[in-house]
Amino acid sequence: MNKSLEHETKSCWELYQADEHQQAMDDLAARYIDFLTRCKTERETIKYVEEKLEEAGFDDFIGSDKCFRSFRDKTIFIARKGKNPLSQGFRLIGAHADTPRLDLKQHPLYEDLGMSMAKTHYYGGIRKYQWLARPLSLHGVVIKESGEKVDVVIGEDLNDPVLTILDLLPHLAYKQVEKKVSDAFEAEKLNILMGHSISFSKDEEKEGETKTSVKRKVLEILNEKYGIIEEDLFSAEMHIVPAGPARYVGLDKSVVGGYGQDDRSCVFLALEAFLNAPQPEHAQVVLFYDKEEIGSEGSTGAKSLFFEYCLEDLIEAWEPNAKLSRVMMAGKALSTDVHAAIDPDYQDVHEKFNSAYLGYGPCFCKFTGHRGKVGANDAHPEFVAWLRKILSEAQVPWQMAELGKVDLGGGGTVAKFLALYGMDVIDFGPPVLSMHSPFELTSKADLYATELAFRTFLKN
């Protein structure tokens, strides 16, 4: 069902004209918009996944036929037992739950010119100018010295205030606009406007005088609302993300717009497919990681041994005599990540015969990497042929593409870290426009086709 080089194959919209498909597509999109609106951080995403698993009867320990284990609230391993022994292989879908954002620094708060401000450090590949002069919200967790955990969300409720980053007026930006984009917008100037009103207090050193502080006013509000003090920010993870819900885009509501679709779209779709799949021939594993946007580092990233530890425990429970290495090498995996759709206004950075098109279904990327496939997993053709076969038999549309022209860039995913174990793996996911922006776009039809593709992979 792959589109030809002339793109003569029907789009997803043409293939899914039947009323039952249209209704299923609309229902999936509605659930997806709710998910994107609710889940703007890794912790919020993993919590959502845990709630759905518990509703579906999964056990929070490795060993039962339907089980999961989360770690640090940022990564999760999920498994369902198959009819065949684990040593005969498993089907794995892996995705990452993190997405580009701004993080508050550990010493974030200061005041200047009668305004309370907060310093940030950006996370992942952002285009800095896209974050200026727009409504932003604060999401995070604070761990007090006592060990108490406090969840913080400001800017999402309609009655909440929002935050923002100031931008320079065009009348005074003549020098700025002459600079390269990389020089015109400095990371140290991505500071958040937190407040402007004043807190009054008596100066103990100067009896009778009154001190005023806009910074203290912000701290007082945080203390009143969440019971935290400035020192608590040392043991906190505070994220600045776009405020407001995900939305339908276009007069026909055919596109979904929202923050964090790279790669929470694959998290959502993999979970939906997994929960809707019948008992499989082979064991099914779903793995959601953190830190992909900064190289998959840390104890919750794909470079960690969390997956290996979980699989060891699963083998001990399900098939004690099986060897970890044999189980790994018998596995088949989809490294699910979104792909860059070709943009009508920037076609020159793509090579059209090998590009992803919005509305033509999920996209296989045989290799990622950059400039000469550096850092790439290059999927074996035998695995690609098997995937073609099962998707064609299920009448699920798909396309094959690479990320832009060879000399212009590229990117990486978690595929190469799974390939280390010897399993077959390829990158696969829906195409996205405006990737890494605060408002990414996906086709409703591509989301539907991707969920069907994931379901087909899991049951074969």
Solvent accessible surface area in square Angstrom, and as a share of the most:
residue,aa,sasa,rsa
1,M,71,0.31
2,N,57,0.29
3,K,18,0.08
4,S,44,0.28
5,L,105,0.52
6,E,116,0.52
7,H,51,0.23
8,E,138,0.62
9,T,40,0.23
10,K,115,0.49
11,S,17,0.11
12,C,0,0.00
13,W,85,0.30
14,E,83,0.37
15,L,56,0.28
16,Y,10,0.04
17,Q,126,0.56
18,A,43,0.33
19,D,120,0.62
20,E,119,0.54
21,H,52,0.23
22,Q,57,0.25
23,Q,106,0.47
24,A,40,0.31
25,M,1,0.00
26,D,58,0.30
27,D,59,0.31
28,L,8,0.04
29,A,1,0.01
30,A,55,0.42
31,R,107,0.39
32,Y,0,0.00
33,I,25,0.13
34,D,66,0.34
35,F,0,0.00
36,L,3,0.01
37,T,43,0.25
38,R,116,0.42
39,C,2,0.01
40,K,5,0.02
41,T,7,0.04
42,E,6,0.03
43,R,59,0.22
44,E,39,0.18
45,T,0,0.00
46,I,1,0.01
47,K,122,0.52
48,Y,12,0.05
49,V,0,0.00
50,E,37,0.17
51,E,66,0.29
52,K,63,0.27
53,L,0,0.00
54,E,103,0.46
55,E,137,0.61
56,A,41,0.32
57,G,47,0.45
58,F,11,0.05
59,D,54,0.28
60,D,95,0.49
61,F,120,0.50
62,I,21,0.11
63,G,23,0.22
64,S,24,0.16
65,D,84,0.43
66,K,73,0.31
67,C,0,0.00
68,F,2,0.01
69,R,75,0.27
70,S,33,0.21
71,F,73,0.30
72,R,164,0.60
73,D,53,0.27
74,K,24,0.10
75,T,1,0.00
76,I,0,0.00
77,F,0,0.00
78,I,0,0.00
79,A,0,0.00
80,R,22,0.08
81,K,74,0.31
82,G,8,0.08
83,K,126,0.53
84,N,42,0.22
85,P,63,0.40
86,L,5,0.02
87,S,43,0.28
88,Q,103,0.46
89,G,0,0.00
90,F,0,0.00
91,R,12,0.05
92,L,0,0.00
93,I,0,0.00
94,G,0,0.00
95,A,1,0.00
96,H,3,0.01
97,A,0,0.00
98,D,0,0.00
99,T,2,0.01
100,P,3,0.02
101,R,15,0.05
102,L,0,0.00
103,D,32,0.16
104,L,15,0.07
105,K,60,0.25
106,Q,90,0.40
107,H,140,0.63
108,P,3,0.02
109,L,14,0.07
110,Y,63,0.24
111,E,78,0.35
112,D,77,0.40
113,L,155,0.77
114,G,40,0.38
115,M,53,0.24
116,S,0,0.00
117,M,17,0.07
118,A,0,0.00
119,K,63,0.27
120,T,5,0.03
121,H,123,0.55
122,Y,81,0.31
123,Y,16,0.06
124,G,14,0.13
125,G,41,0.39
126,I,21,0.11
127,R,137,0.50
128,K,42,0.18
129,Y,79,0.30
130,Q,46,0.21
131,W,1,0.00
132,L,26,0.13
133,A,73,0.57
134,R,67,0.24
135,P,75,0.47
136,L,0,0.00
137,S,0,0.00
138,L,2,0.01
139,H,6,0.03
140,G,14,0.13
141,V,3,0.02
142,V,0,0.00
143,I,62,0.31
144,K,42,0.18
145,E,170,0.76
146,S,99,0.64
147,G,50,0.48
148,E,91,0.41
149,K,99,0.42
150,V,17,0.10
151,D,87,0.45
152,V,0,0.00
153,V,60,0.34
154,I,22,0.11
155,G,5,0.05
156,E,48,0.22
157,D,82,0.42
158,L,184,0.91
159,N,143,0.74
160,D,39,0.20
161,P,93,0.59
162,V,76,0.44
163,L,16,0.08
164,T,35,0.20
165,I,2,0.01
166,L,87,0.43
167,D,78,0.40
168,L,82,0.41
169,L,81,0.40
170,P,101,0.63
171,H,126,0.56
172,L,123,0.61
173,A,4,0.03
174,Y,155,0.59
175,K,168,0.71
176,Q,39,0.17
177,V,109,0.63
178,E,146,0.66
179,K,106,0.45
180,K,139,0.59
181,V,86,0.50
182,S,80,0.52
183,D,77,0.40
184,A,14,0.11
185,F,42,0.17
186,E,79,0.35
187,A,36,0.28
188,E,100,0.45
189,K,136,0.57
190,L,4,0.02
191,N,20,0.10
192,I,0,0.00
193,L,48,0.24
194,M,32,0.14
195,G,22,0.21
196,H,130,0.58
197,S,64,0.42
198,I,78,0.40
199,S,6,0.04
200,F,141,0.59
201,S,38,0.24
202,K,166,0.70
203,D,24,0.12
204,E,170,0.76
205,E,164,0.74
206,K,116,0.49
207,E,169,0.76
208,G,72,0.69
209,E,96,0.43
210,T,82,0.47
211,K,89,0.38
212,T,74,0.43
213,S,15,0.10
214,V,8,0.04
215,K,48,0.20
216,R,70,0.26
217,K,65,0.28
218,V,10,0.05
219,L,33,0.16
220,E,75,0.34
221,I,89,0.45
222,L,11,0.06
223,N,67,0.34
224,E,152,0.68
225,K,112,0.47
226,Y,39,0.15
227,G,35,0.34
228,I,2,0.01
229,I,100,0.51
230,E,64,0.29
231,E,102,0.46
232,D,16,0.08
233,L,10,0.05
234,F,104,0.43
235,S,56,0.36
236,A,15,0.12
237,E,57,0.26
238,M,10,0.05
239,H,12,0.05
240,I,0,0.00
241,V,0,0.00
242,P,6,0.04
243,A,24,0.19
244,G,24,0.24
245,P,79,0.50
246,A,7,0.05
247,R,150,0.55
248,Y,77,0.29
249,V,46,0.27
250,G,47,0.45
251,L,192,0.95
252,D,105,0.54
253,K,116,0.49
254,S,21,0.13
255,V,26,0.15
256,V,0,0.00
257,G,0,0.00
258,G,2,0.02
259,Y,15,0.06
260,G,0,0.00
261,Q,0,0.00
262,D,5,0.03
263,D,0,0.00
264,R,1,0.00
265,S,0,0.00
266,C,0,0.00
267,V,0,0.00
268,F,1,0.00
269,L,0,0.00
270,A,0,0.00
271,L,5,0.03
272,E,24,0.11
273,A,0,0.00
274,F,0,0.00
275,L,52,0.26
276,N,74,0.38
277,A,9,0.07
278,P,83,0.52
279,Q,110,0.49
280,P,3,0.02
281,E,81,0.36
282,H,33,0.15
283,A,1,0.01
284,Q,0,0.00
285,V,0,0.00
286,V,0,0.00
287,L,0,0.00
288,F,0,0.00
289,Y,4,0.02
290,D,0,0.00
291,K,42,0.18
292,E,19,0.08
293,E,29,0.13
294,I,76,0.39
295,G,36,0.34
296,S,2,0.01
297,E,81,0.36
298,G,48,0.46
299,S,67,0.43
300,T,7,0.04
301,G,0,0.00
302,A,8,0.06
303,K,100,0.42
304,S,20,0.13
305,L,86,0.43
306,F,14,0.06
307,F,1,0.00
308,E,38,0.17
309,Y,119,0.45
310,C,0,0.00
311,L,0,0.00
312,E,77,0.35
313,D,51,0.26
314,L,0,0.00
315,I,10,0.05
316,E,124,0.56
317,A,53,0.41
318,W,29,0.10
319,E,39,0.18
320,P,98,0.62
321,N,148,0.76
322,A,19,0.14
323,K,122,0.52
324,L,44,0.22
325,S,57,0.36
326,R,159,0.58
327,V,0,0.00
328,M,4,0.02
329,M,127,0.57
330,A,38,0.29
331,G,2,0.02
332,K,47,0.20
333,A,0,0.00
334,L,3,0.01
335,S,1,0.01
336,T,2,0.01
337,D,16,0.08
338,V,13,0.08
339,H,13,0.06
340,A,19,0.15
341,A,5,0.04
342,I,19,0.10
343,D,44,0.23
344,P,101,0.63
345,D,120,0.62
346,Y,133,0.51
347,Q,71,0.31
348,D,97,0.50
349,V,61,0.35
350,H,18,0.08
351,E,62,0.28
352,K,106,0.45
353,F,129,0.54
354,N,60,0.31
355,S,1,0.01
356,A,0,0.00
357,Y,38,0.14
358,L,55,0.28
359,G,4,0.03
360,Y,47,0.18
361,G,0,0.00
362,P,0,0.00
363,C,2,0.01
364,F,2,0.01
365,C,4,0.03
366,K,64,0.27
367,F,48,0.20
368,T,19,0.11
369,G,7,0.07
370,H,85,0.38
371,R,136,0.50
372,G,62,0.59
373,K,94,0.40
374,V,85,0.49
375,G,37,0.36
376,A,31,0.24
377,N,19,0.10
378,D,54,0.28
379,A,3,0.02
380,H,113,0.51
381,P,87,0.55
382,E,131,0.59
383,F,4,0.01
384,V,15,0.09
385,A,50,0.38
386,W,59,0.21
387,L,2,0.01
388,R,126,0.46
389,K,117,0.50
390,I,8,0.04
391,L,4,0.02
392,S,49,0.32
393,E,116,0.52
394,A,44,0.34
395,Q,132,0.59
396,V,4,0.02
397,P,3,0.02
398,W,11,0.04
399,Q,0,0.00
400,M,55,0.24
401,A,6,0.04
402,E,38,0.17
403,L,61,0.31
404,G,15,0.14
405,K,80,0.34
406,V,98,0.56
407,D,111,0.57
408,L,99,0.49
409,G,22,0.21
410,G,33,0.32
411,G,27,0.26
412,G,45,0.43
413,T,18,0.10
414,V,5,0.03
415,A,1,0.01
416,K,76,0.32
417,F,26,0.11
418,L,1,0.00
419,A,32,0.24
420,L,144,0.72
421,Y,54,0.20
422,G,41,0.39
423,M,8,0.04
424,D,39,0.20
425,V,5,0.03
426,I,0,0.00
427,D,7,0.03
428,F,3,0.01
429,G,0,0.00
430,P,0,0.00
431,P,0,0.00
432,V,2,0.01
433,L,29,0.14
434,S,59,0.38
435,M,61,0.27
436,H,44,0.20
437,S,10,0.06
438,P,5,0.03
439,F,80,0.33
440,E,1,0.01
441,L,36,0.18
442,T,0,0.00
443,S,4,0.02
444,K,18,0.08
445,A,0,0.00
446,D,0,0.00
447,L,1,0.01
448,Y,16,0.06
449,A,0,0.00
450,T,0,0.00
451,E,5,0.02
452,L,37,0.18
453,A,0,0.00
454,F,0,0.00
455,R,76,0.28
456,T,7,0.04
457,F,2,0.01
458,L,1,0.00
459,K,101,0.43
460,N,52,0.27
